[in-house]
């Protein structure tokens, strides 16, 4: 008899060198802001929600730094 494959949400982890939260979705790491902060948890919830809504496909997200400039430096 075949087993059902169980599904688990990706964990929000602590990236110690930068003290930021990080989650890996579809093989790509997304840095979310200061670890253990409400902003980090909100970013995690939003990102994982979008990832699940898109059928667990890679999500293109432009992250912003604390200064408000985009991480790519183009904004």
C-alpha positions, 0 to 999 in steps of 0.5 A: 500500500502506497503512503501519502507524502506528508507536507510541511511548511518551510521553516523560518530559520535564523541566519546568525551572521546577519541576525536575519530570518531566512526561509528557503522556497523552491531552492531559493533563500529569502532573507526577511529582516531582523530575526524574531521581530514582528516584521520578519514574521509578517514577511514570512507569512506573506511570502509563504502564503504567496508561494502556496497560492502559486502552486509551490512554484518559485516566487519572484520577490523584491526585498527592501532594506531597512533604508527603503531602497530595493535590494537590487539598488535600482529603486 
